[in-house]
Structures are given as structure tokens and as C-alpha cells.
Amino acid sequence: MTRVFSYWLVLLACTPLVSQPISVDTIRWAGSEDDRINLVFLGDGYQESELDKYITDVHKVVDHFFTESPFKEYKPYFNILAIKVVSR
């Protein structure tokens, strides 16, 4: 067990950590995140050139989402964000 743990620890320590800056678009903000339902879309699968399409797709989903009950009745309680994650 110790050998396996040591292996993973060394592997993790030797793995370069790469981060990318992210951009967040506010699609809908209804109030404080403490007393709202916070719905977050993650755009994994969209390439850099497709980020505008991603935001358009999020708007389409959100528009449809609020046409159905009970969501249309609770629309004032939703904050909606779209995180732009670029896929390679």
C-alpha cells in the first residue's frame, strides 16, 4: 500500500500543473448567490473559434428551460453563468 501511495505522490509531484484563464459570462443575474439557485454552464467541447456559438447555445437552452413549469414560475430565483472553457 505504501509503495502505491509513494508512486502516486511522486507522479503527482512531477506532473506539471497547467492552468488556463477562464472567462465567465453572466447570462442572468437575479440576486445574491446566497439565496438564489446558481446554474452554471461549462463549455467543455467548444474550441476558441466556437465560443460565440457556445454563448448562443447557452441562451437557447436557458430560453427553453424557462418555458417549462416549474422553472418559468421560479425564474426570478435563478442566477445563470456560462464559463468559457476552451477545448483543444
C-alpha positions as CSV (number, residue, x, y, z in Angstrom):
1,M,0.0,0.0,0.0
2,T,2.8,2.4,0.9
3,R,4.6,1.7,-2.4
4,V,1.5,2.5,-4.4
5,F,0.9,5.7,-2.4
6,S,4.6,6.7,-2.9
7,Y,4.3,6.1,-6.6
8,W,1.2,8.3,-7.0
9,L,2.8,11.0,-4.8
10,V,5.9,11.1,-7.0
11,L,3.8,11.1,-10.2
12,L,1.7,14.0,-8.9
13,A,4.8,16.0,-7.8
14,C,6.4,15.5,-11.3
15,T,3.3,16.4,-13.3
16,P,3.3,20.0,-14.5
17,L,0.3,21.9,-13.5
18,V,-1.2,23.9,-16.3
19,S,-3.9,26.4,-15.8
20,Q,-5.8,28.5,-18.3
21,P,-7.5,31.8,-17.8
22,I,-11.3,31.4,-17.8
23,S,-13.9,33.9,-18.7
24,V,-17.4,33.8,-17.2
25,D,-20.4,35.4,-18.8
26,T,-23.4,36.3,-16.7
27,I,-26.4,35.1,-18.6
28,R,-28.9,36.1,-16.0
29,W,-28.4,37.6,-12.5
30,A,-31.4,37.7,-10.2
31,G,-29.7,38.5,-6.9
32,S,-27.3,37.3,-4.3
33,E,-25.8,33.9,-4.9
34,D,-26.6,33.0,-1.3
35,D,-30.4,33.0,-1.8
36,R,-30.7,32.0,-5.4
37,I,-30.3,28.9,-7.5
38,N,-27.0,29.2,-9.3
39,L,-27.0,27.4,-12.6
40,V,-23.5,27.2,-14.2
41,F,-22.8,26.0,-17.8
42,L,-19.4,24.7,-18.6
43,G,-18.5,25.0,-22.2
44,D,-16.2,22.0,-22.5
45,G,-16.0,20.8,-26.1
46,Y,-16.1,24.2,-27.7
47,Q,-12.9,25.4,-29.4
48,E,-11.7,29.0,-29.2
49,S,-13.4,29.9,-32.5
50,E,-16.7,28.5,-31.3
51,L,-17.1,30.5,-28.0
52,D,-19.7,32.8,-29.6
53,K,-21.7,29.8,-30.7
54,Y,-21.3,28.4,-27.1
55,I,-22.9,31.5,-25.6
56,T,-25.7,31.4,-28.2
57,D,-26.3,27.8,-27.4
58,V,-26.5,28.6,-23.7
59,H,-29.0,31.3,-24.4
60,K,-31.1,28.8,-26.4
61,V,-31.1,26.3,-23.6
62,V,-31.9,28.9,-21.0
63,D,-34.8,30.3,-23.0
64,H,-36.3,26.8,-23.5
65,F,-35.7,26.0,-19.8
66,F,-37.9,28.8,-18.6
67,T,-40.8,27.9,-20.9
68,E,-41.5,24.8,-18.8
69,S,-43.1,24.5,-15.4
70,P,-42.0,24.8,-12.6
71,F,-39.0,26.7,-13.9
72,K,-40.9,29.5,-15.6
73,E,-42.6,30.2,-12.2
74,Y,-39.3,30.3,-10.4
75,K,-37.3,32.3,-13.0
76,P,-36.7,35.2,-10.6
77,Y,-34.8,32.8,-8.3
78,F,-32.1,31.7,-10.8
79,N,-28.7,33.1,-11.5
80,I,-27.2,31.7,-14.7
81,L,-23.5,31.8,-15.6
82,A,-21.6,30.5,-18.6
83,I,-17.9,29.5,-18.1
84,K,-15.9,29.6,-21.3
85,V,-13.6,26.7,-21.2
86,V,-11.6,26.3,-24.5
87,S,-11.1,22.7,-25.7
88,R,-8.2,21.8,-27.9
